[in-house]
Amino acid sequence: MKKNKVAATAAKIKATFQYFDYRIFIVYLLLMTIGVIAVYSASSEILLIHGFKATVYGQKQLLYAFFGVLICLACYSINLDYLRRGKLLLWLLVIVAGLLVYVRLFGQAVNGAKGWINLGPINIQPLELAKLVLTLYLARMLAKADGRLVRGHIISQLLPTAIIAGLLMILVLIEPDFGGTAILFCLVLIMYSVSGIPTGYILLSIIGITVLVVGGFSLIVAWNPSFLQDVYVYKRFIAFLHPFKTAANEGAQLVNSYYAIHNGGLFGLGLGNSIQKRGYLPEPYTDFILSIIAEEVGSLGALVVLGLLFYLMILIMERGVKAQSQYSTLICFGVTAIIFFQTLFNVGAVLGLMPITGVTLPFISYGGSSLWVLSAAIGLVLNVTAEEKIRQEVQAEDEY
């Protein structure tokens, strides 16, 4: 009897992982492993300087990674029909909106933005949940509208989803978190474009927003009003424009990021040998961890990390393109958009091509919130990929 139960359990596990996409999972594990090593190396010196054990953040990141894998596998195992339920998604949106309101009123301020809820040993960032929940909501609603969008009525048909997405963006914007708002906006545009909306609508939106943002900031910088001189976001933007003039304060991160990348050259100073992590580059294990990677293992090493991230995105997009279900396609492209724009804004800030917005490097930077949500997103991709394989097998059997 006991043998039969064990055999049945083993057969169930085998069946569950029969359709598992190991390529995506292995790249995901590789990135998290690199993240744990990079966090340990980038944080060890600063911890020792302040009298702590060098392994504190490395151990925490390893723990975050372990729970991340569990979350990933849990999301792989969940029945996707539950996540397609409109009522559940609306409740999730209400919860996320409530958390964003709470964090604005009572949240912990980090680098000028109230984006964190302190829960003792860990800090939760509701923005990360907003990315995933919005992806699930848009995937469900846009898949439901697949083939039903009527030219001339597209705006009115998509207005409900646009209003909900807009409300979430406003709640993130008032934290204030411009990077998070931009990621949500780009996520919505990508998912709308994949759903079959004419390219003209998307291009007009991009051009309009770009002109509005760039024009607005140009006017403000030209005006340079006195009441903005002590506003954290404005000072960050000025630091982006004039990093070396503001190197003593807001420009310190960017200037020391340049030094780190220059010190590393092509092949780096060697793992653990970064100079900038010894108190020069503020918080080297979070937003600017790529600078430390470039300093220790060189620009080539940093390109390998970015290459793995882009390879993961290509794998996910490939699954989305081949999917027969519009829902699966939207989930894959939504997750790709989150990873891509988070990587773009982080690398842009590190290289001084974009203002510093506090966006972390996916799977690599220190922290649990982003890693766990990204792990859940990878689990959902694995889930829809398995569902597609099962669907294709059933269709092949029916044809046979």
Long-range contacts (C-beta under 8 A, 24 or more apart in sequence): 16-77, 19-385, 19-386, 19-389, 19-390, 20-76, 20-382, 20-386, 21-315, 21-319, 21-381, 21-382, 21-385, 21-386, 23-315, 24-312, 24-315, 24-316, 24-319, 24-378, 24-381, 24-382, 24-385, 25-72, 25-378, 25-382, 27-308, 27-311, 27-312, 27-315, 28-72, 28-312, 28-363, 28-375, 28-378, 29-69, 30-308, 31-305, 31-308, 31-309, 31-312, 31-362, 31-363, 31-364, 32-65, 32-68, 32-69, 32-363, 32-371, 33-65, 34-305, 34-308, 34-363, 34-364, 35-61, 35-65, 35-363, 35-364, 35-365, 35-371, 36-61, 36-62, 36-65, 37-271, 38-285, 38-289, 38-292, 38-293, 38-364, 39-285, 39-289, 39-364, 39-365, 39-366, 41-271, 41-272, 41-274, 41-277, 41-292, 41-296, 42-274, 42-277, 42-284, 42-285, 42-289, 42-292, 42-293, 42-366, 43-277, 43-284, 43-285, 43-366, 44-272, 44-277, 45-274, 45-277, 45-278, 45-279, 46-277, 46-278, 46-279, 46-284, 46-285, 49-278, 49-279, 57-285, 57-366, 60-366, 60-368, 61-366, 64-367, 64-368, 64-371, 64-372, 65-371, 67-368, 67-372, 68-371, 68-372, 68-374, 68-375, 69-375, 71-372, 71-375, 71-376, 71-379, 72-375, 72-376, 72-378, 72-379, 72-382, 73-379, 74-379, 75-375, 75-376, 75-377, 75-378, 75-379, 75-380, 75-382, 75-383, 76-379, 76-380, 76-382, 76-383, 76-386, 77-383, 78-379, 78-383, 80-383, 80-384, 80-387, 83-136, 83-140, 83-380, 84-140, 84-327, 86-140, 89-133, 89-136, 89-137, 89-140, 92-133, 92-136, 92-137, 93-133, 93-134, 93-137, 93-164, 93-168, 96-126, 96-129, 96-130, 96-133, 96-168, 97-167, 97-168, 97-171, 99-124, 99-126, 99-129, 100-126, 100-127, 100-130, 100-168, 100-171, 100-172, 100-175, 101-171, 102-126, 103-175, 104-171, 104-174, 104-175, 107-175, 110-358, 111-232, 111-358, 112-176, 112-232, 112-233, 112-236, 113-175, 113-176, 113-177, 113-232, 113-358, 114-175, 115-175, 115-177, 115-180, 115-358, 122-368, 122-369, 123-367, 123-368, 123-369, 124-369, 125-367, 125-369, 125-370, 127-172, 127-175, 127-177, 127-180, 128-369, 128-370, 128-372, 128-373, 129-373, 130-168, 130-172, 130-180, 130-184, 131-183, 131-184, 131-187, 131-338, 131-373, 132-338, 132-373, 132-376, 132-377, 132-380, 134-164, 134-165, 134-168, 134-184, 134-187, 134-188, 135-187, 135-191, 135-330, 135-331, 135-334, 135-335, 135-338, 135-377, 136-331, 136-380, 137-161, 137-164, 138-165, 138-187, 138-188, 138-191, 138-192, 138-330, 138-334, 139-191, 139-327, 139-330, 139-331, 139-334, 140-327, 142-191, 142-192, 142-194, 142-195, 142-326, 142-330, 143-195, 143-325, 143-326, 143-327, 143-330, 145-195, 146-195, 146-196, 146-326, 147-196, 149-195, 149-196, 149-197, 151-198, 154-197, 154-198, 154-201, 158-192, 158-197, 162-188, 176-233, 177-357, 177-358, 178-233, 178-355, 178-357, 179-345, 179-357, 179-358, 179-359, 180-357, 180-359, 182-341, 182-345, 182-357, 183-338, 183-341, 183-342, 183-345, 183-359, 185-209, 186-337, 186-341, 187-334, 187-337, 187-338, 187-341, 190-333, 190-334, 190-336, 190-337, 191-330, 191-333, 191-334, 191-337, 194-320, 194-329, 194-330, 194-333, 195-326, 195-330, 236-355, 236-356, 236-357, 237-355, 239-355, 239-356, 240-352, 240-354, 240-355, 240-356, 243-352, 252-281, 252-282, 253-281, 253-282, 253-287, 253-288, 253-356, 254-349, 254-352, 254-356, 256-280, 256-281, 256-282, 256-288, 256-291, 257-281, 257-288, 257-291, 257-350, 257-351, 257-352, 258-352, 260-288, 260-291, 260-292, 260-294, 260-295, 261-291, 261-294, 261-295, 261-299, 261-350, 261-351, 263-295, 264-294, 264-295, 264-296, 264-297, 264-298, 264-299, 264-301, 264-302, 265-298, 265-299, 266-298, 266-299, 266-300, 267-297, 267-298, 267-300, 267-301, 268-294, 268-295, 268-296, 268-297, 268-298, 268-301, 269-295, 269-296, 270-296, 271-296, 271-297, 272-296, 285-365, 285-366, 286-360, 286-365, 286-366, 286-367, 287-346, 287-349, 287-350, 287-356, 287-358, 287-359, 287-360, 287-361, 287-365, 288-349, 288-350, 289-361, 289-364, 289-365, 289-366, 290-346, 290-347, 290-350, 290-361, 290-364, 291-350, 293-364, 305-364, 306-343, 306-347, 309-339, 309-343, 309-362, 309-363, 312-339, 313-339, 313-340, 316-381, 319-381, 319-384, 319-385, 319-388, 322-388, 323-384, 323-385, 323-388, 324-388, 324-391, 324-392, 325-384, 325-387, 325-388, 325-391, 327-384, 328-384, 328-385, 328-387, 328-388, 331-380, 331-381, 331-384, 332-381, 332-384, 332-385, 335-377, 335-378, 335-380, 335-381, 338-362, 338-374, 338-377, 339-374, 339-377, 342-370
